[in-house]
Amino acid sequence: MRISTSQIHDAAIAGMLDATKQVTKTQQQIAAGRKFLTPADDPVAASRIVRIDQEIAIRDQYRRNIDLVTNQLGIEDGTLSQAVEVLQRTRELALQAGNGALSPQDRASLAAEIDTRFDELMALMNSRTASGEYVFAGFRGDTKPFSVDGSNSVKFLGDDGQRFVQLSATSSVPINDSGRRVFMDVPSAATTFAMRPHPDNDVEGQASIGNGVVVDQERVNEFYPDDLVIEFRPPSESVNGVANFTVRRMSDNRVVDGLQNIDYAPGTTVAVAGMQFRMYGEPQPGDRFIVETTQRQSIPETVQRLSEGLKNLGTSTEDQEDLRSLIDSSVANLDSAMESVLQVRAEIGARLNTAEASTQLHEDVTLASKELLSTLRDLDYAEAVSLLELQSFVLEAAQSSYARISQLSLFNVLR
């Protein structure tokens, strides 16, 4: 086989270029710390690396979610812990108020502290997160969840929504609890009642109804589950030609306890079906109040009723009996309220445990993924340096041999 001079030069140059390419590639791998520089160098490993990187990124997001969960639930748990302390102090004040040796002035002093505790409780119920959202507003995080209306009743303006955060592909936990569930829908120790003005009432009259007390539990139990409607009638229906009201059953519209066309003045006390309360303002004919019997009583209402009773009940035998009944029911309802709050705290603790367990799982899996990723992608420097030395030797040998071969010529041997 004949080999021309040009073929010798071409083959030698090609060999040197290939050796140079290998040396350059190895140098780049060492500089980058990677086994391969492009997916084309190892398509299978490159595909696995992409999947592992995606998995690590997803788990990083889960860990950020867990941090959010931990922060949010930590704020809620701390708030509820303080709320329990407020309720515990209010319970102590209620027990002190049951001391028969106390004067009305002493009870008024206790009521003043209870009012302070009520304000503290309202502040806790309207707590915010670090981002400015209200803790107990449900989905309506930008809406103040609790407010006191003109009748001194606490209204819940949030909703019942719970926001869930994903902790893993198969696990998620709620990061909030609705204030309605925590503070409003609390089981009462006995059947009680709640009051509200009808939404169609005349606004200018500013009619309102105060928090009442149960004065005859047996009668309230008998009346439940029926409700009352208090309707203000025209002055022409009153014997004295003044503002008046009629109390009826909601179920069949019958007049209750003969309370029909009763003369009204601001601050009028009404006692009906074992319930007692006061009405205020200047209601107009057609205005109505709804009195609903229920087996639930909100925490704010429990505190308000206790304070109002301590302020208004006197020293008569009847008032003292009402006071004892109020103290007993208040203590029982405060116990129920604390139990309800503690139940929510127990659920928060379970969620935090789930978040902690998920964190540990993500850390373990991420560590294993990074080890596999290192095996697939990271360069073995000792092996690479040895290979570079070999490739450099090959390149130097190719260059040296080419230098010698390039000097060969037939004319050099022809004399």
Protein Blocks (a to p, Z undefined) as FASTA:
>chain_A
ZZdfklmmmmmmmmmmmmmmmmmmmmmmmmnopabfbfklommlmmmmmmmmmmmmmmmm
mmmmmmmmmmmmmmmmmmmmmmmmmmmmmmmmmmmmmpmkbcfklmmmmmmmmmmmmmmm
mmmmmcccfkopafklojmlmbcfbdcdfkopacdfbdfbdcdddfbfkbccdfbdcfkl
mmmmgccfbdcddddddfkbcfklopacdddddfblklmmmmpccdcddddddfklpmnl
pacdddddfklopaeehiahiacdehiacdeehiacddedjddehiacdddddfbdcfkl
mmmmmmmmmmmpccbfklmmmmmmmmmmmmmmmmmmmmmmmmmmmmmmmmmmmmmmmmmm
mmmmmmmmmmmmmmmmmccfklmmmmmmmmmmmmmmmmmmmmmmmmgcfklmpZZ
